[in-house]
């Protein structure tokens, strides 16, 4: 590993000495707010040279002959802008380009940024989500949320309205990596399944990687959701205040040093929201819970702040911090509370004398959860993560070379009592080190993206080499074939009980030092979890704005480590292994224009595990899942929008009940009359076939309408009327086997939300 870091250092100094021949780079900004324009088009008039801006608004064009050119930038919904630039030999020219919102102008650029990205990037099992797309959803309680959008993504399964969890193409929640500005978020979703901890108003971009992702990401074996926030308004002070039956929210942002074309800037953004549904539900929705005195027992609070400093030459430094908390408290069930907090710095440095770009992040994230039930047995879990990462990017017109390194320190503290009264505890400090190399080359027809990740789990003394590959073939301008695959590993495991669809308590543990019983017999030779992905698909542009995407996938999980919940004595092993497979087909048809946003998806999947005795379907094995999302702008300026979403899914598996028995305590010893003795402690005899039953099918329709009232140029009032579960479908949440009572998901929930923007 030391030798590897030395190589990376040499590469850094080598690249700093490189001088591109006639290179143009710059940033594309919104003229009114200074916000970066993502995926905008940039071309040099009179040439075939052009590119698109990235998620930071950054663009780069290399190998330009010296001379004077007209640079034209365009983006749908904005006026085209042109400016004269001069390119010099052996020099890097940097330009800030500002474009103003206006009509839908494509100008001389007749190819959209999305299509150009599709042609030059592999994009297998990758979905890029913007704030505009999130807001196209029916907004439950008046607040659109990324969690609601992720539920539409093909291959993504959720457990419902309560106890929100994501299962992505056969992976359990702990096998999905959720990032916020580069920091790991261990519980991104609140107990009420409508909302995440992420504030929609400050989301800049979301990358949803459902499988086959390249070597940039590591430490998880199923999927990645990478969320990045925008900087605060660098031109003027502004904000938002909103209220709905579900929550109260506030946002304020503005410049500390105002953005100017030939100078640096500093801005801030601060957001906060607090759930109030536990109080309002007793008045507005007393029918939504069997126990009116409890109401909907969900409480949450989220805080996020960010300070951004941008230099004159386009380098940017972001300091951020967050604190998210959640409590579910029902005396009839349990009280579970958790808190996730942290902060850090991420930066993007553009050296003036080199085509190399340096990105980095450093920070920490902590997560603590506690479950209290009637038995008063301890269920506690805490995890602290400290992270340092550096990435180096070198761009050419048709290629990109990236490399980087990561160092991560993780501390886990866990205490749990299983149903047999055996206490499980773990306190452990672990260290992970990683380095990666990624190369992407695009020809007119073919795009290749080989990459490799070197992962070293220092505490376990286990090195891993994980090669990955992505390919795309542009058969025509409208038809593209793609494929990707690779090897993946992770050290983190969770305590979730796979007998339950919804888990109120999810603890986290690092790979154990103790022996692990293998499902194949004996003991496991490795203390890591592994997977292999193979994905192939096709993209077809049926019409302008209408795209079909079809992907087939296979994920092999040779080793999954789970807690031995059947541990009967202290001498039994704490952990056991399982293996598994996930396979399926995802179909997506999307139509997007200034008036309409239509997205139809269908997923056919099968997820199984083998525990050493039998192959069983996982509790999140939803064989059929489909969504239809339709959003329409009634006004040309987008101030009046209606949206609807219908979701249909087959039932989740569960283990059937075979019988019941009383736990007789034999308080009278051998004189206890077992024929007449009764006990309040009733236990369940489960069927031998694990998850052999199926719950009923799930379906639900949500509807919302949004109307914006413009008061002045920068002040408006936004009203959102919504109905969740329009036709009041009774979807099962869980079944209390002992009491023989069915508990359903939330019934019809109408709401009205108001947002004041200034």
Phi, psi and omega in degrees: 000323177299318178297322180296316179295326177296319178298317179298320179297317177299318178299322179299309182293328178296316182290328179297333182273357181280139174239121178283142177277106178062072181249136175245131172216159183182191179229147178252122186236152169286130186294327185276327185247344185077007180286144180295141176265116182274134170061037173276160181268136176228125181223156171261114184301142179082005178229175174260014184269128178192171179200185176235152178283152181268195184293345176259007184078006184277141174222154180212135176229127183251170173056051178259132177294144180301142180154184180254133183228163171255118180267125180242129178242141181214154177201138182301129182094359180234156175284141174296147177226141179231145176211150182274135179228157178239126179256132180243150177298142176057030181225153173254122179259127180248134181225134168266130182240125180249130177237147185254144177298140181194215180287176178276096184242121174263342177053222182282350182265108185255015176237130184286158178297322181297319181289323178296320176297317181298328182280329188252354179238152182293308175053042174278130179052035181234131177231126177259124185245133177251168179299323179299318180292322177299318182287348176286348180285154165299122188266105179299126180068014180088004184230107174291145186217146180300329178298319178295326179287319181300332180293343179271340184297130179301135180091354180260127180242136175240158184274351176126201188283344185230140181068048187305127175216152179245133173240117189246113178044054174088359180261141176282167184305323182290343179269004176251132179262120179251124184239141172235110182052037176092349181263143181286131175250118188275335175221089187276356187236138181283165184299324172280124195284018178266337194232144172256180177278353186273134179272119185302322187295341181245008177287128177266313183200148177230125173257117177256111183249100187274359177163163176064023183287156186280185190285356177298323181257141177211179177085003175219153188249005181234300189206168180223135170239111187250110185250130179238138180262157180273166174280162175291162179300122183263008180248324184207161177280134181201182179174192181209141171233130182220154180214142176207171177298344183266325185198165170245139183224152174214147179215136173222141182207161178168177181274144166262317168239114187295141181291130173230157188296326185246028181211171177278178181209163174219134182219167179221158171213137181224128181231154176204145176214152182220128179287138178232010184295334179295335179265316184286332185295330180293335179263314187271326186229054181295340181280351188279353180217142180296334183252097186298330182291337180272324186070208174267105194277053182246126176230136177207158179211131182230134176229138178211136177223149183213136176240124186240130175240122179246131181273172182299324185267011174101353175293151185218140179232129182238124173252129185217158176210153182212155175210115182238137179218158185206143176220129170246119186226107177226114183299341179278344183237287183187172171239123178231133180223146178214160177217134177234118181224163180167192180175179180169197180226133166232149186214159179223111186249130179246093178299136184290335185255015183213148175278357177287143175239132182251125175239146179205161176207145178214138182175189181215157178215132179236146180218130178226136180223146180219135178241129177240122177238178183298332182285350178059022177278141187289134172222098186228145176207137176220146177215133177241134179230131174244135192223140172223128180217141176230135179231141179237128183237135175233121186252137164242177181296326182231018178209164178211137177234122181235146171208159183188177179218156180220145172228129185224133175243130184232133174241128178239142179223118191221139174215130186208141175247123183278173184299346180262008177082008179274129182270129177248127179225152174205133169228121187209143172248130181229158178228136176235138177231143183210153172218150181218155174228135182220134178228133176231130180230130182240120168261184181295328182249328190240139173235128177239146180217077174280147177204160178215141178240130176256113184245129179234116177268094191297318184294332179263353183055047180236108174274151179222136171247120188237093177283146179216153185213137173233142182223146171217139177238119178274092181296316174219183177295338185248348185239126184224135176251146185213158179202153178201159177187170179172181179249144185217153178212162174203158183254344187271138174231164180237171184257007185302139178271115184286002171282340186252134176292319181246126180247116178288329182244120175234105177266164182233140179224146171277168182308130187286150173282332185288168178293148181240124179289127180274142177291346178269358183106146182075215182238150181290141180278341179234152179253022179249166172254145185229157170207160174228133182245143172219121186223139176219147182197181180217141174243137180219122176275099184291317180212168174303121181087353182244116185232137175252136177229125180232127180224138170248143185220156174217126176239125178253127179246088183296328180216122173237130182258129180228158176290139177282089183285352177262017180296121185259340181214159180302337182281342178290151180294147180282337188227149176224163179250156171225168172235166182196170178219148173222130180216153180176180179227132178242131180238135180220133174234123185232136176233127186220120171214176185302336181264317188245144167225109184235131181220117178243131182226151174215135179232132172243117185219163177214124182234123181230157174228153175237120185259013181100341180242321181208155173268127185225155175282138179289163182292347178252019180281083176268106187295321182235133178211128181221152179220145172228117179244126180228127177229136184224132176269114180284338179244153182294331181272002177077016183275353180223112188227138172241145183218145176219146178219130176241131181237135180225130180213147177288164187287150177284151175286155171207161179273126183291154176270129180259334180175184181225160173208155178270136174277094181281128186274350181054048180296334178264016179065223183289347179274358179297131179272099184290346180278333183244347183291135176241159180220145176284346181269100182258129178250159185254137170262110181275152175297151182294325180283116183286129180054044181275348179258171179225134174288166178296163177296151180248135168204151184200147178236129178242148184217142176209156176227134182237129179232127180253132178249111182279122181263306171227187182301320185248005181237130178209161177241131183241125179249133181233114174256132183219154173228117176265134182061062189306313183263020170055048177294132177271091178266130184290138175263302172201168181238123176282104187293322184290312180278349183056052180235138178263133175245126185262164170295179184295141178280196178300130183229098173277151179202162177224125179240149179235138177232129177250113181255134180220000000 
